[in-house]
């Protein structure tokens, strides 16, 4: 059916945005960027109601290791978000909400053949909490940045019930090959789901992939990298260093309003830029599918024409320019007047 764009804009809440403000300031301490979206709480709806963080702790938990290169924690109320999504669909098209309800009914019917007590709304949606955490480590040497191992954590009221719901839901998807058997690890059950195979640049055949997930510490953890999940499951045993102990991080947090307003993110640009430099240098002289950047850049930039306008083999050794990179943080929150985001990139210590 034809998309009713007026209804889409109204239901999404975009028509309730009064204004947007942006400020950028460079000082000796670093770069500060502030955003503010004027979407009053009294009339906030749709997207703005969903993304508005709940004013709760968004600090990196102690189990997040110090060697991560990206971290984010967003305190979103899963139950309210689900309710708002249903409202949006109903306003855009009652039929769209009907399709969603039909899908849930089909999922229930299939899962109840094995478990008569299964209820997708109760077991999955009803267990959505108010905490979403993700973090990522640097990719292995000579691999493109998008191959970096990452972990997603969903806060859940009953994580064990939620993982079983995910497993039941996955059985409705088209078969992608044989999954590895579920297994026990340190008293926790690790479940697997086959994902569509992905062909790496220059590879003749696509490589099979698996999604691993498990419940631990009040979260459901999902990742395509088994070592990331095992590390998270071992976090109860303690670790030497945590991200929250990173030198300079506490001071940088204060420049974005702290981490108690529901949103906090961190990026180690010194490490992420090393991966970018390596990828660009490896791409130099390669063309077509053999170019490791072919699937990352649009319009043939990563193909045969890539070397026609830039020669990245001339990039300096990264260690000689690493001092110009450091880390950045951003935080956010919601007030009665709107939603704000603050970014701060401290001056690299080696430049002082």
C-alpha positions, 0 to 999 in steps of 0.5 A: 500500500502507498505510504502515508507520509503525513501519518509517518511524520506525525506518528514518528514524533518528528513534527513535535521537534521544535528546534535543534541546536549545535555548538562546537568549541576547541580549547587547549583541553580538547574539543567539546561538541554539544547538541540539543533537540527541543522536544518537550516532554509534555508532547514528546512521542514516537522516536523521541520518546523511544530514544530519550534515556532513562536517568540511570547509571550508564557507567561502564560496568566492572566486567567491561575489559580495559582493552575495548576500543568502543563502548556504549551504554544506553538506558532505554526502557524496553517496555515503554519503547515496545508500547511506543513502537506499537502506537507508531505502527497503529497510527501509520497503518492499522494493517502494519500492526496487524501484520506484527501481531500475526507474526507473533501469533505464528511464532507462538504457534510454532514454539508451542508445538514443543513448549505449550507454555511458550508466549513470545510477548511474555518470554521475550518482550515482557523480559525487556529491561532498561539497559543496552550495552555494547562494546568492541575490541580492535580487529586482528592485525591486517583485517578490515575494521568491520571484522572487529569482535563485538558483544551486545548485552540486553538487560533482561528481567529474566535472562534465562527465559529470554534466551530460550525465547530467542532460540525458539524465535530463531527456529522460524528463520530460513535454515542457514546450515547446521549450527554447532551444538549448544554447550555448557561453559562455567555452568552457563549454557551457550546457544548458537544460531546459524547466520547467513554466510559471508564472503570475505574480500578475495575469498573464493567461498563464503565462510559460515557464521554463528550467533552465540548467546547466553544469559549472565549477570542479568543480561542476555549476551549476543555475539558472532565471536565466541571468545567475546562471549566466553570472556563475558561469562568469565567476568564473575571470576574477576579481571586485572583491569577494567575500562572504568579505570582508564586514566583520564576517563573520569575527568572526561566524563565530567565534561559530558555531564557524567554517566548518570543521565542514561547515556554514555559512550567511549571510543579509543581513537588511538587504537581504532585509527591503527586498524584504519591505517593498516586497512588502507595500507593493505588496500594499496595496490589491490583492486576488485574483490581482493581489496579489503575495503571493497565491501566498505566503500561505495560506488567502486571506490574500493574496486578497480578505481580505488588507486586512481585518486589516492595512494595509501601506501604513502601513509606514514608508519602509524607509530609516528603519528599515534600521538595525535590520537587519543580517545573521545566520550559522549553522554546524553540525557533527557530534560523536560525541554528536550534531549541533549548529547555532549561529545568531548575529545580531550587533548592527547597528553603527548601534545602537551 
